[in-house]
Amino acid sequence: GAIDAMRVTLQRQRTQYTLVSRASIDKFKRKYVSLTELASEQGQWPVHIKKMLQKLAIPTAFEKSAIGATFYRRKDVLLAPPRRHMPAAATL
């Protein structure tokens, strides 16, 4: 997957946990960006950013139903520097 994870079982509690290394998280963050993060950087609502990316035919990196959030590959999303209080069309 996009993140390297390892399942471990604690014998005493007989509970399974998923462990993810900091390096794996950092690697993921370098490669992908969330819709929420993009919207925050641009000072826009996520729905506006999503519509603009759809118009530009930029695909999501994963199915939202699979992970519960919308992510894009950073290399696919090239945004202008953040601009506050500007119409969504002017920021992309």
Residue frames as qw, qx, qy, qz and C-alpha x, y, z in Angstrom:
[[0.000, 0.883, 0.469, 0.000, 0.00, 0.00, 0.00],
 [0.224, 0.844, -0.038, 0.485, 0.85, 3.64, 0.21],
 [0.319, -0.736, 0.456, -0.386, 2.02, 3.27, 3.81],
 [0.571, 0.176, -0.786, 0.158, 4.23, 0.47, 5.13],
 [0.585, -0.493, 0.266, -0.586, 2.57, -0.97, 8.21],
 [0.370, 0.162, -0.903, 0.149, 3.12, -3.95, 10.45],
 [0.724, -0.471, -0.201, -0.463, 0.50, -5.83, 12.52],
 [0.233, 0.289, -0.803, 0.466, 1.60, -6.85, 16.01],
 [0.686, -0.502, -0.442, -0.287, -0.22, -8.73, 18.74],
 [0.140, -0.542, 0.586, -0.585, 0.33, -7.93, 22.37],
 [0.483, -0.062, -0.873, 0.011, 0.23, -11.31, 24.07],
 [0.063, -0.136, -0.693, 0.705, -0.81, -10.01, 27.44],
 [0.400, 0.330, 0.243, -0.820, -3.87, -8.13, 26.16],
 [0.452, 0.254, 0.822, 0.236, -4.33, -10.37, 23.10],
 [0.311, 0.849, 0.228, -0.361, -4.94, -7.23, 21.11],
 [0.663, 0.266, 0.361, 0.600, -3.69, -6.49, 17.61],
 [0.018, -0.857, -0.021, 0.515, -2.29, -3.11, 16.65],
 [0.698, 0.596, 0.161, 0.363, -1.04, -1.65, 13.40],
 [0.457, -0.667, 0.116, 0.577, 2.35, 0.05, 13.68],
 [0.563, 0.764, 0.143, 0.281, 3.50, 2.61, 11.14],
 [0.642, -0.215, -0.047, 0.734, 7.01, 4.02, 11.14],
 [0.016, -0.818, -0.069, 0.572, 7.64, 7.77, 11.13],
 [0.180, -0.341, 0.624, 0.680, 9.70, 7.30, 7.94],
 [0.172, 0.372, 0.856, 0.314, 6.70, 5.71, 6.22],
 [0.042, 0.833, 0.481, -0.269, 4.42, 8.57, 7.27],
 [0.127, -0.705, 0.223, 0.662, 6.97, 11.15, 6.08],
 [0.213, -0.064, 0.779, 0.586, 7.30, 9.36, 2.74],
 [0.140, 0.617, 0.769, 0.088, 3.50, 9.36, 2.34],
 [0.030, -0.866, -0.257, 0.427, 3.29, 13.07, 3.12],
 [0.178, -0.502, 0.462, 0.709, 5.98, 13.86, 0.54],
 [0.127, 0.088, 0.845, 0.512, 4.09, 11.94, -2.16],
 [0.127, -0.599, -0.734, -0.293, 0.43, 12.76, -1.35],
 [0.047, -0.043, 0.259, -0.964, -1.59, 15.76, -0.19],
 [0.102, 0.497, 0.832, -0.225, -5.11, 15.78, 1.22],
 [0.057, 0.669, 0.484, 0.561, -7.93, 17.81, -0.24],
 [0.421, -0.853, -0.290, 0.106, -8.32, 19.47, 3.16],
 [0.565, -0.459, 0.136, 0.672, -4.67, 20.53, 3.17],
 [0.333, 0.287, 0.464, 0.769, -4.93, 21.92, -0.37],
 [0.136, -0.805, -0.465, -0.341, -8.04, 23.90, 0.54],
 [0.520, -0.771, -0.153, 0.335, -6.41, 25.27, 3.69],
 [0.542, -0.202, 0.265, 0.771, -3.31, 26.35, 1.77],
 [0.162, 0.364, 0.497, 0.770, -5.47, 28.16, -0.78],
 [0.143, 0.172, 0.383, -0.896, -7.91, 29.67, 1.72],
 [0.521, 0.013, -0.450, -0.725, -10.80, 27.96, -0.07],
 [0.795, -0.111, 0.394, -0.447, -13.48, 25.43, 0.78],
 [0.420, -0.207, 0.858, 0.212, -12.55, 21.82, -0.13],
 [0.588, 0.538, 0.598, -0.085, -15.57, 21.55, -2.44],
 [0.341, 0.897, -0.098, -0.263, -14.26, 24.45, -4.56],
 [0.134, -0.626, 0.729, 0.242, -10.78, 22.94, -4.84],
 [0.543, 0.070, 0.836, 0.034, -12.24, 19.53, -5.70],
 [0.570, 0.718, 0.358, -0.177, -14.39, 21.02, -8.49],
 [0.204, 0.869, -0.367, -0.260, -11.39, 22.84, -9.96],
 [0.284, -0.428, 0.842, 0.163, -9.24, 19.70, -9.86],
 [0.609, 0.337, 0.715, -0.058, -12.03, 17.72, -11.52],
 [0.474, 0.845, 0.074, -0.234, -12.28, 20.36, -14.29],
 [0.092, 0.777, -0.597, -0.177, -8.52, 19.99, -14.79],
 [0.923, 0.145, -0.320, -0.153, -8.97, 16.18, -14.95],
 [0.113, 0.518, -0.751, 0.392, -6.62, 15.63, -12.01],
 [0.757, -0.252, -0.567, -0.205, -7.51, 12.25, -10.50],
 [0.608, -0.672, 0.308, -0.289, -7.58, 11.39, -6.82],
 [0.135, 0.529, -0.835, 0.061, -4.80, 9.09, -5.66],
 [0.008, 0.064, 0.976, -0.208, -7.15, 6.64, -3.91],
 [0.360, -0.516, -0.632, -0.452, -10.82, 5.78, -3.75],
 [0.256, -0.476, 0.321, -0.778, -12.29, 7.86, -0.92],
 [0.863, -0.286, -0.103, -0.404, -14.40, 4.88, 0.15],
 [0.850, 0.108, -0.441, 0.268, -11.21, 2.86, 0.71],
 [0.510, 0.038, -0.440, 0.738, -9.56, 5.29, 3.14],
 [0.233, -0.768, -0.550, 0.232, -12.22, 7.82, 4.16],
 [0.129, -0.790, 0.049, 0.597, -10.47, 10.91, 2.81],
 [0.676, 0.720, 0.122, 0.101, -9.53, 12.48, -0.52],
 [0.503, -0.599, 0.366, 0.504, -5.84, 12.56, -1.46],
 [0.645, 0.761, -0.065, -0.035, -3.99, 13.67, -4.59],
 [0.819, -0.003, 0.047, 0.571, -0.47, 12.96, -5.79],
 [0.221, -0.782, 0.012, 0.583, 1.58, 16.08, -5.14],
 [0.317, -0.191, 0.582, 0.725, 3.19, 15.77, -8.58],
 [0.142, 0.521, 0.742, 0.396, -0.29, 16.01, -10.16],
 [0.158, -0.900, -0.406, 0.028, -1.35, 19.08, -8.19],
 [0.458, 0.065, -0.024, 0.886, 0.52, 22.25, -8.97],
 [0.110, -0.871, -0.477, 0.022, -1.14, 25.18, -7.23],
 [0.223, 0.722, -0.082, 0.650, -0.34, 28.85, -7.24],
 [0.221, 0.095, -0.606, 0.758, 0.88, 30.41, -3.99],
 [0.129, -0.582, -0.765, 0.244, -1.91, 30.71, -1.41],
 [0.049, -0.274, -0.135, -0.951, -4.23, 33.67, -1.91],
 [0.017, 0.379, 0.765, -0.520, -6.80, 34.54, 0.69],
 [0.293, 0.626, 0.411, -0.594, -10.30, 35.75, -0.15],
 [0.195, 0.377, -0.557, -0.714, -9.98, 35.18, -3.89],
 [0.853, 0.198, 0.021, -0.482, -12.52, 33.31, -6.04],
 [0.824, -0.176, 0.529, 0.096, -11.62, 29.63, -6.48],
 [0.764, 0.587, 0.197, 0.183, -11.13, 30.06, -10.23],
 [0.194, 0.927, -0.260, 0.189, -8.43, 32.67, -9.64],
 [0.512, -0.677, 0.524, -0.061, -6.31, 30.45, -7.39],
 [0.802, -0.039, 0.569, 0.179, -5.64, 27.58, -9.78]]
